[in-house]
Amino acid sequence: MTLTTFLFDLDGTIIDSIELILRSYRHTMELHRGNEPLPSDEVWIKGLGTPLWTQFGEITADKEEIEAMVQTYRTYNLAHHDALVKPYDGVVSAVTTSSTSSHIPSRS
């Protein structure tokens, strides 16, 4: 059987987006909480994979502020996505190879 469709997890598998995530977080915190000390990156990294509402809910209980923070984060993230994400080593060739053959390359 020939495979015709491949499904890949993008974030954290195909692309390294940690710099984008951290810059989006820092920008949001500076804009909304600039008068407070910025929590460490490790605090945000521990919550990776958690919805933004939940993560910002750890900072404030104000639902309107959470919504504003989520919007700020997403706007910054989208505006800087292409400049800050990069593929992991070997991913481009692996995806290219898998799209032109019936063999999915993998590392053992």
Backbone as a printed PyTorch tensor [residue, N CA C, xyz], in Angstrom:
tensor([[[  0.8390,  -1.1700,   0.0000],
         [  0.0000,   0.0000,   0.0000],
         [  0.8940,   1.2470,   0.0000]],

        [[  0.5940,   2.1720,  -0.8710],
         [  1.3400,   3.4230,  -0.9460],
         [  0.6850,   4.4570,  -0.0450]],

        [[  1.5160,   5.0800,   0.7650],
         [  1.0060,   6.1450,   1.6220],
         [  0.8790,   7.4190,   0.8040]],

        [[ -0.2430,   8.0800,   0.9430],
         [ -0.4620,   9.3150,   0.1890],
         [ -0.5720,  10.5440,   1.0860]],

        [[ -0.7200,  10.3090,   2.3650],
         [ -0.8810,  11.4210,   3.2980],
         [  0.0070,  11.2170,   4.5080]],

        [[  0.6860,  12.2650,   4.8980],
         [  1.5140,  12.2450,   6.1000],
         [  1.0150,  13.3440,   7.0310]],

        [[  0.9030,  13.0290,   8.2890],
         [  0.4780,  14.0000,   9.2840],
         [  1.6090,  14.1780,  10.2850]],

        [[  2.0720,  15.3980,  10.4320],
         [  3.1700,  15.6940,  11.3490],
         [  2.7010,  16.6830,  12.4050]],

        [[  3.1980,  16.5180,  13.6070],
         [  3.0150,  17.5270,  14.6420],
         [  4.0200,  18.6290,  14.3430]],

        [[  3.5780,  19.8510,  14.2290],
         [  4.4620,  20.9440,  13.8200],
         [  5.3060,  21.4780,  14.9730]],

        [[  4.6610,  22.0130,  15.9700],
         [  5.3390,  22.7540,  17.0340],
         [  6.0640,  21.8190,  17.9930]],

        [[  7.3740,  21.9610,  18.0540],
         [  8.1720,  21.1250,  18.9450],
         [  8.6200,  19.8170,  18.3130]],

        [[  8.1220,  19.5170,  17.1220],
         [  8.5160,  18.3060,  16.4060],
         [  9.1950,  18.6680,  15.0870]],

        [[  8.5250,  19.4660,  14.2940],
         [  9.0510,  19.9060,  13.0030],
         [  9.8130,  21.2240,  13.1700]],

        [[  9.2340,  22.1390,  13.9300],
         [  9.8710,  23.4490,  14.1230],
         [ 10.2150,  23.6870,  15.5890]],

        [[ 11.2890,  24.4300,  15.7810],
         [ 11.6930,  24.8810,  17.1100],
         [ 11.0950,  26.2710,  17.2930]],

        [[ 10.1070,  26.3750,  18.1480],
         [  9.4040,  27.6410,  18.3360],
         [  9.6150,  28.2350,  19.7250]],

        [[ 10.5480,  27.6920,  20.4950],
         [ 10.7130,  28.1410,  21.8740],
         [ 11.0680,  29.6220,  21.9540]],

        [[ 11.9100,  30.1170,  21.0570],
         [ 12.2660,  31.5430,  21.0910],
         [ 11.0410,  32.4120,  20.8260]],

        [[ 10.2190,  32.0160,  19.8760],
         [  8.9840,  32.7510,  19.5880],
         [  8.0540,  32.7330,  20.7940]],

        [[  7.9030,  31.5910,  21.4050],
         [  7.0310,  31.4620,  22.5720],
         [  7.5130,  32.3670,  23.7010]],

        [[  8.8000,  32.3210,  23.9890],
         [  9.3350,  33.1250,  25.0890],
         [  9.2640,  34.6240,  24.7880]],

        [[  9.5450,  35.0060,  23.5650],
         [  9.4540,  36.4360,  23.2310],
         [  8.0100,  36.9230,  23.2780]],

        [[  7.0790,  36.0770,  22.8460],
         [  5.6580,  36.4380,  22.9140],
         [  5.2310,  36.6220,  24.3680]],

        [[  5.6810,  35.7270,  25.2130],
         [  5.3860,  35.7960,  26.6470],
         [  5.9810,  37.0630,  27.2560]],

        [[  7.2670,  37.3110,  26.9980],
         [  7.9310,  38.4940,  27.5690],
         [  7.2530,  39.7860,  27.1080]],

        [[  6.9360,  39.8520,  25.8160],
         [  6.2660,  41.0410,  25.2770],
         [  4.9300,  41.2630,  25.9860]],

        [[  4.1690,  40.2080,  26.1370],
         [  2.8630,  40.3050,  26.7940],
         [  3.0040,  40.7640,  28.2380]],

        [[  3.9380,  40.1740,  28.9480],
         [  4.1360,  40.5400,  30.3510],
         [  4.6150,  41.9830,  30.4820]],

        [[  5.5110,  42.4050,  29.6160],
         [  6.0060,  43.7850,  29.6800],
         [  4.8940,  44.7870,  29.3780]],

        [[  4.0210,  44.4490,  28.4360],
         [  2.9350,  45.3500,  28.0710],
         [  1.8690,  45.4280,  29.1670]],

        [[  1.5140,  44.2850,  29.7260],
         [  0.4110,  44.2350,  30.6910],
         [  0.8550,  44.3290,  32.1440]],

        [[  2.0740,  43.9630,  32.4260],
         [  2.5590,  43.9400,  33.8060],
         [  3.9480,  44.5490,  33.9170]],

        [[  4.2270,  45.5460,  33.0930],
         [  5.5560,  46.1350,  33.0180],
         [  6.0680,  46.7290,  34.3080]],

        [[  5.1520,  47.0670,  35.2160],
         [  5.5700,  47.6420,  36.4880],
         [  5.9170,  46.5740,  37.5230]],

        [[  5.7850,  45.3120,  37.1540],
         [  6.0910,  44.1990,  38.0580],
         [  7.3250,  43.4540,  37.5540]],

        [[  8.0420,  42.7920,  38.4520],
         [  9.1690,  41.9610,  37.9910],
         [  8.6620,  40.8630,  37.0470]],

        [[  9.3900,  40.6410,  35.9710],
         [  9.0200,  39.6130,  34.9990],
         [  9.3620,  38.2390,  35.5570]],

        [[  8.3770,  37.3290,  35.6340],
         [  8.7080,  35.9670,  36.0730],
         [  9.7410,  35.3420,  35.1340]],

        [[ 10.4770,  34.3900,  35.6280],
         [ 11.5200,  33.7510,  34.8190],
         [ 10.9170,  32.9780,  33.6510]],

        [[ 11.7320,  32.7730,  32.6210],
         [ 11.3000,  31.9710,  31.4730],
         [ 10.9070,  30.5640,  31.9060]],

        [[ 11.5700,  30.0370,  32.9190],
         [ 11.2850,  28.6790,  33.3820],
         [  9.8410,  28.5420,  33.8490]],

        [[  9.3000,  29.6080,  34.4410],
         [  7.9010,  29.5850,  34.8770],
         [  6.9970,  29.3630,  33.6730]],

        [[  7.2730,  30.0630,  32.5830],
         [  6.4540,  29.9250,  31.3760],
         [  6.6970,  28.5740,  30.7080]],

        [[  7.9400,  28.1470,  30.6530],
         [  8.2840,  26.8770,  30.0070],
         [  7.5770,  25.7070,  30.6930]],

        [[  7.4450,  25.7560,  32.0040],
         [  6.7440,  24.6790,  32.7320],
         [  5.3060,  24.5220,  32.2590]],

        [[  4.7290,  25.5970,  31.7540],
         [  3.3410,  25.5450,  31.3120],
         [  3.1560,  25.2650,  29.8350]],

        [[  4.2350,  25.0120,  29.1060],
         [  4.0990,  24.7540,  27.6650],
         [  3.0970,  23.6340,  27.4170]],

        [[  2.2340,  23.8550,  26.4590],
         [  1.1970,  22.8850,  26.1390],
         [ -0.1060,  23.1660,  26.8670]],

        [[ -0.0480,  24.0550,  27.8440],
         [ -1.2340,  24.4540,  28.5930],
         [ -1.9010,  25.6090,  27.8500]],

        [[ -3.2200,  25.6670,  27.8210],
         [ -3.8690,  26.7930,  27.1420],
         [ -3.4140,  28.1420,  27.7120]],

        [[ -3.3290,  29.1410,  26.8400],
         [ -2.9040,  30.4710,  27.2710],
         [ -3.7890,  31.0130,  28.3870]],

        [[ -5.0880,  30.7560,  28.2940],
         [ -6.0100,  31.2180,  29.3400],
         [ -5.5830,  30.6850,  30.7030]],

        [[ -5.1780,  29.4410,  30.7490],
         [ -4.7510,  28.8300,  32.0120],
         [ -3.4490,  29.4520,  32.4870]],

        [[ -2.5020,  29.6100,  31.5850],
         [ -1.2070,  30.1690,  31.9750],
         [ -1.3370,  31.6080,  32.4670]],

        [[ -2.0690,  32.4310,  31.7440],
         [ -2.2410,  33.8080,  32.1970],
         [ -3.1510,  33.8740,  33.4260]],

        [[ -3.9870,  32.8640,  33.5970],
         [ -4.8190,  32.7760,  34.7960],
         [ -4.0120,  32.5500,  36.0630]],

        [[ -2.7800,  32.0900,  35.9100],
         [ -1.8770,  31.9560,  37.0580],
         [ -1.3350,  33.3170,  37.4870]],

        [[ -1.4470,  34.2930,  36.6140],
         [ -0.9040,  35.6290,  36.8710],
         [ -1.9890,  36.5800,  37.3750]],

        [[ -3.2050,  36.4110,  36.8460],
         [ -4.3210,  37.2700,  37.2390],
         [ -5.6220,  36.4760,  37.1870]],

        [[ -6.5690,  36.8640,  38.0220],
         [ -7.8890,  36.2370,  38.0020],
         [ -8.8790,  37.0740,  37.1910]],

        [[ -8.4620,  38.2410,  36.7590],
         [ -9.3150,  39.1550,  36.0090],
         [ -9.4990,  38.6340,  34.5820]],

        [[-10.7110,  38.1840,  34.2720],
         [-10.9760,  37.5610,  32.9690],
         [-10.7520,  38.5310,  31.8000]],

        [[-11.0620,  39.7970,  31.9910],
         [-10.8230,  40.7760,  30.9220],
         [ -9.3280,  40.9670,  30.6900]],

        [[ -8.5620,  40.9680,  31.7670],
         [ -7.1110,  41.0990,  31.6150],
         [ -6.5270,  39.8520,  30.9510]],

        [[ -7.0260,  38.6970,  31.3310],
         [ -6.5600,  37.4500,  30.7020],
         [ -6.8370,  37.5000,  29.2020]],

        [[ -8.0440,  37.8930,  28.8260],
         [ -8.3950,  37.9810,  27.4030],
         [ -7.4700,  38.9500,  26.6780]],

        [[ -7.1970,  40.0970,  27.2840],
         [ -6.2960,  41.0770,  26.6690],
         [ -4.8880,  40.5070,  26.5380]],

        [[ -4.4360,  39.7760,  27.5390],
         [ -3.1000,  39.1720,  27.4950],
         [ -3.0190,  38.1130,  26.3980]],

        [[ -4.0540,  37.2950,  26.2940],
         [ -4.0860,  36.2660,  25.2460],
         [ -4.0430,  36.9300,  23.8700]],

        [[ -4.8080,  37.9920,  23.6790],
         [ -4.8140,  38.6890,  22.3900],
         [ -3.4550,  39.3090,  22.0870]],

        [[ -2.8290,  39.9170,  23.0850],
         [ -1.4980,  40.4990,  22.8940],
         [ -0.5040,  39.4190,  22.5030]],

        [[ -0.5280,  38.3030,  23.2210],
         [  0.3780,  37.1830,  22.9530],
         [  0.1940,  36.6920,  21.5160]],

        [[ -1.0490,  36.4310,  21.1390],
         [ -1.3220,  35.8830,  19.8030],
         [ -0.9430,  36.8590,  18.6900]],

        [[ -1.2120,  38.1330,  18.8960],
         [ -0.8670,  39.1400,  17.8880],
         [  0.6390,  39.2080,  17.6880]],

        [[  1.3840,  39.2510,  18.7810],
         [  2.8440,  39.2940,  18.6970],
         [  3.3670,  38.0100,  18.0560]],

        [[  2.8340,  36.8850,  18.4950],
         [  3.2760,  35.5800,  18.0150],
         [  3.0860,  35.4700,  16.5020]],

        [[  1.9350,  35.8510,  16.0240],
         [  1.6490,  35.7810,  14.5900],
         [  2.5490,  36.7290,  13.7980]],

        [[  2.7540,  37.9260,  14.3150],
         [  3.5680,  38.9190,  13.6100],
         [  5.0360,  38.5140,  13.5080]],

        [[  5.5230,  37.7180,  14.4520],
         [  6.9450,  37.3680,  14.4940],
         [  7.2260,  35.8930,  14.1830]],

        [[  6.1910,  35.1440,  13.8720],
         [  6.3180,  33.7000,  13.6670],
         [  7.3990,  33.3340,  12.6540]],

        [[  7.2820,  33.8470,  11.4590],
         [  8.1840,  33.4180,  10.3830],
         [  9.6400,  33.7970,  10.6370]],

        [[  9.8590,  34.8740,  11.3600],
         [ 11.2330,  35.3090,  11.6360],
         [ 11.8790,  34.5260,  12.7800]],

        [[ 11.0740,  33.9710,  13.6780],
         [ 11.6440,  33.3810,  14.8890],
         [ 11.6150,  31.8570,  14.9650]],

        [[ 10.8020,  31.2020,  14.1620],
         [ 10.8050,  29.7360,  14.2070],
         [ 11.8070,  29.1960,  13.2010]],

        [[ 12.3110,  28.0080,  13.4910],
         [ 13.2510,  27.3680,  12.5650],
         [ 13.0310,  25.8600,  12.6250]],

        [[ 13.2670,  25.1910,  11.5120],
         [ 13.1010,  23.7370,  11.5250],
         [ 14.2380,  23.0860,  12.3090]],

        [[ 13.9300,  21.9680,  12.9380],
         [ 14.9780,  21.1900,  13.5960],
         [ 15.8960,  20.5910,  12.5330]],

        [[ 17.1280,  20.3090,  12.9180],
         [ 18.1050,  19.7190,  12.0020],
         [ 17.5410,  18.4560,  11.3570]],

        [[ 17.6640,  18.3640,  10.0560],
         [ 17.2630,  17.1770,   9.3120],
         [ 15.7980,  17.1140,   8.9300]],

        [[ 14.9910,  18.0120,   9.4520],
         [ 13.5520,  17.9440,   9.2060],
         [ 13.2010,  18.2530,   7.7540]],

        [[ 13.8050,  19.2750,   7.1910],
         [ 13.4700,  19.6580,   5.8170],
         [ 13.7470,  18.5040,   4.8620]],

        [[ 14.9040,  17.8730,   4.9890],
         [ 15.2170,  16.7560,   4.0910],
         [ 14.3170,  15.5560,   4.3700]],

        [[ 13.9790,  15.3160,   5.6210],
         [ 13.1030,  14.1830,   5.9450],
         [ 11.7090,  14.3780,   5.3600]],

        [[ 11.1750,  15.5750,   5.4790],
         [  9.8460,  15.8460,   4.9320],
         [  9.8860,  15.8080,   3.4100]],

        [[ 10.9330,  16.3640,   2.8170],
         [ 11.0780,  16.3270,   1.3620],
         [ 11.1690,  14.8900,   0.8690]],

        [[ 11.9780,  14.0850,   1.5420],
         [ 12.1290,  12.6810,   1.1630],
         [ 10.8140,  11.9290,   1.3100]],

        [[ 10.1050,  12.1700,   2.4020],
         [  8.8530,  11.4440,   2.6200],
         [  7.7850,  11.8430,   1.6120]],

        [[  7.8880,  13.0450,   1.0710],
         [  6.8850,  13.4660,   0.0930],
         [  7.1690,  12.9140,  -1.2980]],

        [[  8.3780,  12.4090,  -1.5130],
         [  8.7320,  11.8930,  -2.8370],
         [  8.9420,  10.3870,  -2.8510]],

        [[  8.7180,   9.7300,  -1.7180],
         [  8.8770,   8.2750,  -1.6760],
         [  7.8440,   7.6750,  -0.7390]],

        [[  7.7840,   6.3710,  -0.7170],
         [  6.8510,   5.6980,   0.1880],
         [  7.5370,   5.3200,   1.4930]],

        [[  8.7660,   5.7770,   1.6730],
         [  9.5280,   5.4790,   2.8880],
         [  9.6190,   6.7280,   3.7570]],

        [[  9.2800,   6.5940,   5.0090],
         [  9.4100,   7.7050,   5.9430],
         [ 10.7380,   7.5490,   6.6600]],

        [[ 11.6730,   8.4710,   6.4250],
         [ 12.9710,   8.3570,   7.0910],
         [ 12.8360,   8.5920,   8.5880]],

        [[ 13.6280,   7.8590,   9.3430],
         [ 13.6230,   8.0520,  10.7970],
         [ 15.0000,   7.7500,  11.3320]],

        [[ 15.2480,   8.2610,  12.5090],
         [ 16.5140,   7.9710,  13.1820],
         [ 16.2770,   6.8370,  14.1570]],

        [[ 17.2540,   5.9660,  14.2480],
         [ 17.1330,   4.8500,  15.1980],
         [ 17.8220,   5.1920,  16.4880]]])
